[in-house]
């Protein structure tokens, strides 16, 4: 490399660091609750009414774990291992009743292709007698869905919204039967030739469906009927675009006020706070080239005494090592100031 090229590269890196420093004026404190072994990807999470946390794994095995975040030494209790390649989305539809999606894929040269009839929907229900041993039942195979990813539910909990990250579509599904009610398509949902994974996380907030797209680096929204789960006659729009350096947004959480989203930015290793009214964004936790938040994948707010705690899962640098380092997937707790909610 010539001296001029080297000097230009150093100036670029300095400018990038300075840019992020200006966005990270006051980072929120981060605490590690639990860390899995190396080469483990924690994909998603949901918080139970008692405050315990369900986490889904996609690597190395499609496992559902239960973690008590307030325990003196939190541990991950394996609840169930699914017959699939990956355990992806999870959402609660009524107190202590959850639905999860699984995907079965083949991999060649790090290119993942869906297996026919490899996607499925399961119900996970806890009872008073079995608070840590849920009843798990397969609802249906989802032949129309290639690779399900993010999952959320309508207000009544009778319908689910599932993001098909491979096809770039959003499905509305009857929770009781797994029947497809509607299919939503939009250019902002689609993957591209560079990144074959499009629409990712989904959340309903009022009469709006918010979503992320990893390929297009987009956090977007589209009007939806929160009761039926069917989109209104409209097109999707961009709320914000992932801050650099990014390889796309992953999943996210919406604050209790409904005014702010906290979005996982795996490429940057940080969490972005996005104002849903203005689109203004800032980095609030994590930093570039750090394993403190080792490639965040999803987020959810706690319950009971943890309502201002943002719980985050990570992939530990599995798909993109952090300065050459791969660590275990994490469950983290980020303390969010009440003024930021």
HELIX and SHEET records of a PDB file:
HELIX    1   1 UNK A    3  UNK A   23  1                                  21    
HELIX    2   2 UNK A  187  UNK A  189  5                                   3    
HELIX    3   3 UNK A  304  UNK A  306  5                                   3    
HELIX    4   4 UNK A  338  UNK A  340  5                                   3    
SHEET    1   A 4 UNK A  30  UNK A  38  0                                        
SHEET    2   A 4 UNK A 328  UNK A 335 -1                                        
SHEET    3   A 4 UNK A 309  UNK A 314 -1                                        
SHEET    4   A 4 UNK A 296  UNK A 301 -1                                        
SHEET    1   B 4 UNK A  41  UNK A  47  0                                        
SHEET    2   B 4 UNK A  53  UNK A  59 -1                                        
SHEET    3   B 4 UNK A  63  UNK A  67 -1                                        
SHEET    4   B 4 UNK A  76  UNK A  81 -1                                        
SHEET    1   C 4 UNK A  86  UNK A  94  0                                        
SHEET    2   C 4 UNK A  97  UNK A 103 -1                                        
SHEET    3   C 4 UNK A 120  UNK A 125 -1                                        
SHEET    4   C 4 UNK A 135  UNK A 141 -1                                        
SHEET    1   D 2 UNK A 105  UNK A 108  0                                        
SHEET    2   D 2 UNK A 111  UNK A 114 -1                                        
SHEET    1   E 4 UNK A 148  UNK A 153  0                                        
SHEET    2   E 4 UNK A 159  UNK A 164 -1                                        
SHEET    3   E 4 UNK A 169  UNK A 174 -1                                        
SHEET    4   E 4 UNK A 180  UNK A 185 -1                                        
SHEET    1   F 4 UNK A 199  UNK A 205  0                                        
SHEET    2   F 4 UNK A 208  UNK A 213 -1                                        
SHEET    3   F 4 UNK A 218  UNK A 223 -1                                        
SHEET    4   F 4 UNK A 237  UNK A 241 -1                                        
SHEET    1   G 4 UNK A 249  UNK A 254  0                                        
SHEET    2   G 4 UNK A 260  UNK A 265 -1                                        
SHEET    3   G 4 UNK A 270  UNK A 275 -1                                        
SHEET    4   G 4 UNK A 281  UNK A 286 -1                                        
END                                                                             
